[in-house]
Amino acid sequence: MTPGILLQITQQTTSIADTAAQALTTTPQATEIKLSIWDLALKGGPIMIPIALLSVIAVYIFIERYIVISRASGEENNFMNNIRDFIHNGRIDSALSLCKNNPSPIARMIEKGIIRIGKPLSDINTAIENVGKLEIAKLEKTMAMLATIAGAAPMLGFLGTVLGMVEAFYDMSMAGNNIDIQLLSSGIYQAMVTTVAGLIVGILGYICYNILVARVEKVVFILEARATEFMDLLHEPA
């Protein structure tokens, strides 16, 4: 084979390689489609407004109740020991002052029992239990609304889904034979967005509600323990 033919083959091979490399570098890459939360909210339609409001209310209730319940579960160190010492020493006024200076539900419950000292123990026990029930009712305030939000948000999402599907099929019926797949997919897309939003709010509301319930049960246990301790204190010999 002559050197001229070898040179021509080499040039052709180099030209093909350069063309392939240029094609690889100039090949357009697929653009990545990104969806923001704001775009999804706008696509969901008017039904997203009440769902968003419910989410804000749920967050507010959870934070506010969590702080209140956390404060209620706190207890001053040696509180019951000081109450025991005051009662054994006959310093009832000092015991009442200690309870009034302590803003916890435990102190208010014990204060009621101290005020009733001298009456039958059954009356004292009943008075303490009534105060404890009132304190628990205060802690559970607005928690029913949080439970309602946990159940209502998914239902609103499903309502948005139904409305979106109705709109999609209505557009299809009006289009006649000129049915566009984009027209159908747009309505279904809107319907699914409201369902997702409603389920997210409902799940978060359900979790927050159960967290608060567990915290309230802890306070109930503490109140019952301190009530029993106070009644045992009254049974002790002076």
Residue pairs with C-beta under 8 A, 6 or more apart in sequence:
40 193
40 196
40 197
41 48
41 52
41 193
41 197
42 48
43 189
43 190
43 193
44 51
44 160
44 190
44 193
44 194
44 197
45 160
45 163
45 164
45 190
45 194
47 156
47 157
47 159
47 160
47 163
47 194
48 160
48 193
48 194
48 197
50 156
51 153
51 156
51 157
51 160
51 194
51 197
51 198
51 201
52 197
54 149
54 152
54 153
54 156
54 201
54 205
55 153
55 201
55 204
57 145
57 149
58 146
58 149
58 150
58 153
58 201
58 204
58 205
58 208
61 142
61 143
61 145
61 146
61 149
61 208
62 146
62 208
62 211
62 212
64 142
65 139
65 141
65 142
65 143
65 146
65 212
66 211
66 212
66 215
68 139
69 139
69 212
69 215
69 216
69 219
70 215
71 104
72 104
72 105
72 135
72 139
72 219
73 215
73 218
73 219
73 222
74 104
75 104
75 106
75 222
76 102
76 104
76 107
79 98
79 102
79 106
79 107
80 110
80 226
80 229
80 230
80 233
82 95
82 98
83 95
83 98
83 99
83 110
83 114
83 230
83 233
84 233
86 92
86 94
86 95
86 98
87 95
87 114
87 117
87 233
87 234
88 236
88 238
90 238
92 114
92 117
95 114
96 111
96 114
96 115
98 107
99 107
99 108
99 110
99 111
99 114
100 107
100 111
105 132
105 135
105 136
105 138
105 139
105 219
105 223
106 222
106 223
106 226
108 131
108 135
109 128
109 131
109 132
109 135
109 223
109 226
109 227
110 128
110 226
110 230
112 127
112 128
112 130
112 131
113 124
113 127
113 128
113 227
113 230
113 231
113 234
116 123
116 124
116 127
117 124
117 234
121 231
121 234
121 235
124 231
124 234
125 227
125 231
128 227
128 230
128 231
129 227
132 220
132 223
132 224
132 227
135 219
135 223
136 216
136 219
136 220
136 223
139 216
139 219
140 216
143 209
143 212
143 213
143 216
146 205
146 208
146 209
146 212
147 205
147 209
149 201
149 202
149 205
150 202
150 203
150 205
150 206
150 208
150 209
151 202
152 202
153 198
153 199
153 201
153 202
153 205
154 195
154 198
154 199
154 201
154 202
155 198
156 194
156 198
157 194
157 195
157 196
157 197
157 198
157 199
157 201
157 202
158 194
158 195
158 198
159 194
160 190
160 191
160 193
160 194
160 195
160 197
160 198
161 191
161 192
161 194
161 195
162 191
163 191
163 194
164 187
164 188
164 190
164 191
164 192
164 194
165 187
165 188
165 191
167 187
167 190
168 183
168 184
168 186
168 187
168 188
168 190
168 191
169 187
171 183
171 184
171 187
172 179
172 183
172 184
175 183
